[in-house]
């Protein structure tokens, strides 16, 4: 399995809890102060206890100073591609380049709730086509050039004028697990958001990653141009309970165990961005970024030097 040599990044998966909006923003501020690289926010508009992801992303950018944010991931079954492109560019400009765009086809287990809220039912194949159209529309509108045209079936622009131009080269990260969507990532995306560890454990994710590599090479791209972002579930405990095997769906153990697991996933599987999922207790958030993250970076650097 390859190590793509990416810089390591560490983030937090922020709960968009509509029952505690102040708590969500306070956590975002705290994560920013601690020096996290990223905040990811899930996008399930049909969940009554969730804030709208894009509204929360904008507020998080407004109350923080350096952390980057991204939808983890945008539910494109529910949103218009051109407006997503506009919102992404706008948030990037307003935050001086702190927005990345996560895209997804929509969670199948919420399909009925999405349709009840107005989403158009789509087959898995249609979802891939729609996401490919979305990527093309974002790339076209972000140039700021006039007469952008993407003649899609589910999303289209017909002579639209692009703009605003983002403040930096926004990365497009796609959340997916099916083979056709993985091939689309290799063809057109900048990163793969690996679904929750419970759904795609590390070994399975590493095998799926090879589909992306093959597609990238078939499309004249370097697989190393595509970042792998993993949403990690786990707890800090005194004793090792899980996470020692590549089939495990969570990490449970002391800091040293977390360091071992994430180092292995970075150098042997090529994962380079890790988002912590779970309760936002100050102690937990400090432990991940102040203890786990620097040790993983140090260990990965040593292993990379040993391989050269």
Legacy VTK file of the C-alpha trace (Angstrom):
# vtk DataFile Version 3.0
C-alpha trace
ASCII
DATASET POLYDATA
POINTS 308 float
0.000 0.000 0.000
1.359 3.465 -0.850
2.302 6.453 1.283
1.567 9.471 -0.886
3.830 11.804 1.085
1.147 14.328 2.000
1.562 16.638 4.964
-0.486 15.334 7.866
-3.550 17.285 8.973
-5.818 16.859 11.977
-9.402 18.009 12.297
-12.619 17.753 14.264
-16.049 16.581 13.097
-18.341 19.252 14.571
-21.879 18.250 15.506
-24.389 20.705 13.924
-26.700 20.433 16.925
-29.648 22.809 16.583
-30.477 22.238 20.257
-27.184 23.836 21.302
-26.092 26.337 18.648
-23.954 28.308 21.105
-22.171 25.114 22.100
-21.348 24.340 18.469
-19.814 27.790 17.942
-17.968 27.674 21.264
-16.472 24.321 20.271
-15.428 25.733 16.904
-13.665 28.643 18.620
-11.914 26.276 21.020
-10.790 23.959 18.203
-9.422 26.992 16.357
-7.529 28.185 19.450
-6.014 24.728 19.931
-4.557 24.803 16.423
-6.636 22.205 14.593
-6.246 22.236 10.809
-9.850 21.501 9.861
-13.446 21.451 11.001
-15.829 19.193 9.069
-19.627 19.511 9.294
-22.113 16.904 8.072
-24.932 17.960 5.749
-28.299 16.344 6.498
-30.932 19.098 6.066
-33.819 16.703 6.709
-32.658 15.923 10.256
-34.724 18.169 12.487
-32.043 18.424 15.172
-29.369 19.589 12.715
-28.559 23.165 11.804
-28.193 23.843 8.098
-24.601 22.890 7.326
-23.826 25.809 5.034
-25.223 28.367 7.468
-23.140 26.852 10.251
-20.011 26.715 8.069
-20.329 30.444 7.406
-20.813 31.198 11.113
-17.831 29.034 12.070
-15.654 30.957 9.625
-16.931 34.208 11.122
-16.006 33.286 14.708
-12.618 31.655 13.996
-9.302 32.957 12.705
-7.162 30.219 11.178
-8.915 26.835 11.042
-10.164 25.703 7.622
-13.689 24.324 7.235
-15.470 21.987 4.844
-18.856 20.272 4.511
-18.276 16.623 5.400
-19.908 16.186 2.889
-22.416 18.314 0.907
-25.565 16.350 0.143
-25.919 17.041 -3.592
-29.274 15.284 -3.706
-30.579 18.317 -1.797
-28.632 21.228 -3.293
-28.185 23.062 -6.593
-24.677 22.765 -8.032
-24.310 26.384 -9.191
-25.426 27.722 -5.807
-23.029 25.364 -4.020
-20.217 26.719 -6.216
-21.285 30.296 -5.428
-21.522 29.652 -1.681
-18.144 27.888 -1.603
-16.392 30.711 -3.440
-18.130 33.334 -1.304
-17.106 31.689 1.982
-13.577 31.289 0.695
-13.341 34.982 -0.213
-14.898 36.118 3.071
-12.512 33.932 5.107
-9.374 34.703 3.089
-9.038 31.166 1.758
-10.220 28.897 4.590
-12.916 26.886 2.803
-12.612 23.490 1.105
-15.543 21.784 -0.635
-16.669 18.317 0.350
-19.231 16.743 -1.980
-21.354 13.620 -1.721
-24.325 11.998 -3.396
-26.448 11.803 -0.232
-26.806 9.168 2.465
-28.838 6.177 1.279
-30.166 5.485 4.793
-31.811 8.942 4.762
-33.223 8.569 1.254
-36.908 8.656 2.245
-36.446 11.699 4.477
-34.592 13.518 1.705
-37.367 12.811 -0.792
-39.959 13.942 1.756
-38.122 17.274 1.883
-38.179 17.694 -1.884
-35.144 15.789 -3.159
-35.485 14.101 -6.527
-35.105 10.315 -6.210
-31.883 9.240 -7.905
-30.391 5.864 -8.680
-26.767 5.229 -7.638
-25.710 5.724 -11.256
-27.612 9.001 -11.490
-25.912 10.182 -8.299
-22.474 9.662 -9.827
-23.502 11.554 -12.957
-24.910 14.390 -10.880
-21.735 14.660 -8.820
-19.572 14.702 -11.945
-21.711 17.568 -13.254
-21.342 19.400 -9.945
-17.543 19.203 -10.070
-17.536 20.516 -13.643
-19.841 23.417 -12.728
-17.728 24.397 -9.712
-14.532 24.383 -11.773
-16.184 26.456 -14.503
-17.752 29.084 -12.235
-14.668 29.490 -10.049
-12.652 30.774 -13.020
-14.734 33.945 -13.015
-14.929 33.755 -16.792
-18.143 34.531 -18.704
-20.254 32.014 -20.606
-19.765 28.982 -18.351
-21.548 26.002 -19.827
-22.094 22.509 -18.466
-24.847 20.631 -20.238
-25.747 18.148 -17.515
-28.821 16.066 -16.903
-29.198 16.876 -13.201
-27.179 20.101 -12.943
-26.426 22.558 -15.712
-25.294 26.089 -16.425
-26.009 27.676 -19.802
-23.851 30.736 -20.346
-23.525 31.793 -16.693
-20.903 34.337 -15.695
-18.539 32.896 -13.115
-17.485 34.550 -9.899
-16.479 35.415 -7.374
-13.084 33.816 -7.917
-12.102 31.957 -4.723
-9.321 33.381 -2.579
-7.335 30.165 -2.979
-7.483 27.006 -5.063
-10.428 25.326 -3.341
-9.960 21.586 -3.000
-12.858 19.336 -3.987
-13.052 16.312 -1.712
-15.631 13.635 -2.511
-17.195 11.319 0.051
-17.940 7.909 -1.446
-17.480 4.171 -1.149
-18.842 2.672 -4.397
-16.452 1.750 -7.235
-17.890 4.110 -9.841
-17.730 7.082 -7.489
-14.183 6.108 -6.510
-13.224 6.145 -10.175
-14.732 9.633 -10.471
-12.488 10.767 -7.616
-9.449 9.476 -9.469
-10.627 11.273 -12.584
-11.699 14.668 -11.275
-11.400 15.259 -7.500
-8.633 16.492 -5.191
-9.421 14.238 -2.278
-11.391 11.298 -0.959
-13.404 11.707 2.225
-13.518 8.184 3.576
-16.895 7.528 5.225
-17.081 6.924 8.948
-14.747 4.236 10.253
-17.805 2.190 11.320
-18.875 1.898 7.674
-15.463 1.558 5.993
-12.795 0.135 8.325
-9.115 0.870 7.558
-8.191 -2.222 5.546
-11.309 -1.928 3.411
-10.633 1.781 2.893
-7.063 1.054 1.803
-8.302 -1.459 -0.771
-10.862 1.011 -2.104
-8.104 3.617 -2.324
-6.381 1.493 -4.947
-9.412 1.945 -7.237
-8.818 5.696 -7.038
-5.139 5.197 -7.871
-5.916 3.131 -10.938
-8.467 5.654 -12.172
-6.050 8.541 -11.613
-3.346 6.842 -13.681
-5.859 5.989 -16.410
-6.751 9.697 -16.577
-3.137 10.872 -16.724
-3.017 11.958 -13.085
-0.641 11.185 -10.242
-2.479 9.299 -7.443
-0.461 11.379 -4.982
-2.447 14.445 -6.082
-5.461 13.030 -4.236
-5.611 13.439 -0.464
-7.252 10.766 1.715
-9.370 12.172 4.579
-10.514 9.738 7.291
-13.334 10.327 9.790
-12.109 8.482 12.897
-14.282 7.202 15.697
-12.803 6.350 19.063
-12.154 6.972 22.732
-9.144 7.583 24.915
-8.967 4.792 27.488
-6.314 3.479 29.870
-6.107 0.090 28.163
-6.160 -0.933 24.502
-9.625 -2.189 23.612
-9.823 -1.839 19.815
-8.103 -0.293 16.832
-5.224 -2.751 16.764
-6.606 -4.615 13.770
-7.338 -3.157 10.360
-10.882 -4.486 10.516
-11.690 -2.503 13.675
-14.372 0.167 13.366
-13.090 2.434 16.145
-9.955 3.264 18.095
-10.012 2.692 21.846
-6.871 3.005 23.907
-4.269 5.348 25.384
-2.464 8.054 23.425
0.356 5.670 22.505
-2.133 3.312 20.879
-3.758 6.110 18.887
-0.311 7.156 17.686
0.502 3.600 16.586
-2.798 3.207 14.717
-2.747 6.562 12.899
0.948 6.233 12.010
0.216 2.847 10.455
-2.732 4.267 8.530
-0.581 7.118 7.212
2.562 5.263 6.132
0.983 1.962 5.074
-2.426 3.049 3.754
-1.779 6.610 2.602
-4.358 8.357 4.821
-3.129 11.866 5.593
-5.997 13.791 7.205
-7.694 12.525 10.348
-10.908 13.994 11.770
-11.807 13.156 15.351
-15.465 12.259 15.882
-17.162 12.322 19.252
-17.911 14.418 22.331
-16.185 17.817 22.342
-14.825 17.658 25.877
-11.886 20.043 26.338
-9.638 17.268 27.617
-10.405 15.036 24.638
-9.875 17.818 22.104
-6.572 18.812 23.742
-5.349 15.227 23.852
-5.921 14.633 20.157
-4.226 17.805 18.872
-1.562 18.329 21.582
-0.490 14.731 22.182
-1.616 12.447 19.350
-1.057 14.772 16.374
2.571 15.808 17.047
3.652 12.270 17.849
2.060 10.907 14.680
3.777 13.598 12.610
7.129 12.803 14.203
6.767 9.051 13.760
5.646 9.390 10.131
8.570 11.689 9.324
11.017 9.175 10.785
9.503 6.300 8.832
9.546 8.318 5.618
13.212 9.187 6.125
14.033 5.521 6.792
12.425 4.594 3.468
14.520 7.063 1.432
LINES 1 309
308 0 1 2 3 4 5 6 7 8 9 10 11 12 13 14 15 16 17 18 19 20 21 22 23 24 25 26 27 28 29 30 31 32 33 34 35 36 37 38 39 40 41 42 43 44 45 46 47 48 49 50 51 52 53 54 55 56 57 58 59 60 61 62 63 64 65 66 67 68 69 70 71 72 73 74 75 76 77 78 79 80 81 82 83 84 85 86 87 88 89 90 91 92 93 94 95 96 97 98 99 100 101 102 103 104 105 106 107 108 109 110 111 112 113 114 115 116 117 118 119 120 121 122 123 124 125 126 127 128 129 130 131 132 133 134 135 136 137 138 139 140 141 142 143 144 145 146 147 148 149 150 151 152 153 154 155 156 157 158 159 160 161 162 163 164 165 166 167 168 169 170 171 172 173 174 175 176 177 178 179 180 181 182 183 184 185 186 187 188 189 190 191 192 193 194 195 196 197 198 199 200 201 202 203 204 205 206 207 208 209 210 211 212 213 214 215 216 217 218 219 220 221 222 223 224 225 226 227 228 229 230 231 232 233 234 235 236 237 238 239 240 241 242 243 244 245 246 247 248 249 250 251 252 253 254 255 256 257 258 259 260 261 262 263 264 265 266 267 268 269 270 271 272 273 274 275 276 277 278 279 280 281 282 283 284 285 286 287 288 289 290 291 292 293 294 295 296 297 298 299 300 301 302 303 304 305 306 307
